[in-house]
Structure formats: structure tokens, C-alpha cells
């Protein structure tokens, strides 16, 4: 078996407000992995344009996501923070993967079906090919670990299938070019903990999402203490007291969601939370959740607001990160081109 250097890669789209789901499902994991791994964190602006974007708003959102990464504690000196469009090798490898992936594989992607909706004929080709670009993001660095929320699981499986098919289809060339048995690793999704799928505060059966028309459905990372408190207080619940055991959360999606959020924010398990709050009414639990959310998220929002205005600093972080990312990406593309049989000068 070929062994690969352990490397973490993940990406976040600059499309609208970052919310508690992005934070608990992904960004807190990004922060934690910094101590044990080399990490590359990307603002995926090429993915953003698979649906229409206003250029001025997109520019602002790219800076906002970067500011959020930094405000949450990602260190852009020790690790790499950059925006995808500045490393053209992502798009280049995505083309190669468009030729490796099968139509049948992409036809199964549930996120395309959800995002394209009923008007599929009118969806962009980019939206359809989105998962091949995502595979390229990861594999252009030959990354081995990918922290994401539950909703990205199917895309990660596709990235693994693409890596494997490339390795199989070009096995002889990979070996003769001196890369051993496999050129690409099988990237492993890291989807763990009590908040891998944070649900809407208005409807516990729907994912918390940037595109929900109700702002009360989500806590934005930029929300101030008052907004956070109001949204938690108004969050939908049911009429029963909280259960004392995790099994009692079954078929109670709103209770399950709030307990999961509390657990993730306080670094405990759901069972720990229920040990403290089980048997009690939602009002007391919600007060504690307001305090916890404001304590954890308040300083992040304030730091994000401060940083996002400092264009010179944010843009210098992205420029430095892009340059360092590009060195690695170029090396991979050079190898991919010789494996494919392209003549290089
Ligand atoms: P995006 O921008 O939609 O979301 C960024 C990250 O947040 C996670 N997430 C959630 N986690 C828990 N509960 C939720 N309600 C919730 N909503 C979002 C997502 O799972 C994701 O980890 N396709 C990706 C971006 C991407 C990428 C990549 C990720 C592009 N290339 C390569 C990893 C590796 C996306 O649209 O994420």
C-alpha cells in the first residue's frame, strides 16, 4: 500500500451568512485539527458561482468567511487559508476528474437534486459538476482527512470513488512514473460529535441553512448577543419536559437539536447534557443555552466584524495562503499530467 502524508483539507462557500451549523459541523473541527495536522482551509469561490452571485456581494462574502476562519482561531501562518479561484490547478484537476467521474455517479447526488429543484434544465452545468471540483479541491493536495458536516458525506464518497478510478485506470502509468500503487489517497471524511447536522431552530426536521428565508431559523456567526438570545428563546420546542436519557430524544427533533447544540458548544455529549437538564422544563434549559451561546459566539462575532473591515490584512492572508497552496497544487498537476501522457515543456 502506498502511504500518504497526513493532510487535512476543507472548504466553505462564500454564499451568505455563516451560521451555527457551519461553525459546529465544520469550523470548530478545523480549529481542533490544527494542533495535530497540517491543514489547508479554502474559501471555495469557484463553487459559489455554480448559482448566480452578485460580484460585490461575493467579494464581501469571501472576506467574511476568511474573517470567520481567523476569528474562530485558525492560524494562517502555521496552516494555509486561501480562496480557491487563486489556485487555478483546482479547476484544471476538476476537468480531469470530469473525464474520470461517470454521469451515473453524478446523477445520484442528492444535493444537486435539491439545489436544482424542479427547474433542472435551467441549472448550470457547474452545479451538476460541482462534486468533481470538490474532489479536485481535496486531491490536488493529496489530502487524507476532510472535516465536514453530515450533508457533505455523499460528496466525499464520490471523491473517494474518483480517486480510486483514477488510480485503477492509470495504474500502469502511475507505477512507471514512479508513484507506486496509488497516486491519490482515499480521503477520509471526519464527521463526528453531537452536531454533525444542526437543524433549523424553527423546524427540527430541516437542516439549518443559509438559504432558509427565516433568519430565526439560524444563529449567524455575526449575530450580536441580543439576536442570539432572541433566536434561542423563540426556538421551537415541544410540550414535554426534557428526557433524562438520550433514547428519550427519539422522535423529538427540536429537543434533540437543542440538546445537540448545547453539547457541542460545551464540549460534552448529549448524555452529559441530559444528566444536568433531564426532567426539567425547556425554559431553564433555554436560559442556560442563551448564556452558553452568547459566551461562545459573542466574541467570535465581534472579532469577525473587526477583521472584515481590515481589507488589507484579510487580502494579504489570502494572497500568502494562495501562493503557498499553489506550490503544492502545481506539483500534483505536473505529476497528473505525466501520468495522463500529456507532453510537458
Ligand atoms: P458549505 O459551504 O455548504 O458548508 C460548509 C461546512 O459547513 C457544514 N454545514 C453543516 N454542518 C452541520 N449542520 C449544518 N446545518 C450545516 N450546514 C453546513 C458543511 O457540511 C460543510 O462542512 N461543498 C462544500 C464546500 C466544499 C468542500 C470542498 C468541503 C467545497 N470543496 C472540499 C470539503 C472539502 C459546501 O458547500 O459546504
Boltz pocket constraint, residues with backbone or C-beta under 6 A from the ligand:
constraints:
  - pocket:
      binder: B
      contacts: [[A, 9], [A, 10], [A, 11], [A, 12], [A, 13], [A, 14], [A, 20], [A, 21], [A, 22], [A, 23], [A, 24], [A, 25], [A, 26], [A, 44], [A, 47], [A, 133], [A, 134], [A, 135], [A, 137], [A, 138], [A, 146], [A, 147], [A, 148], [A, 149], [A, 150], [A, 151], [A, 152], [A, 155], [A, 195], [A, 196], [A, 197], [A, 198], [A, 199], [A, 207], [A, 208], [A, 209]]
      max_distance: 6.0
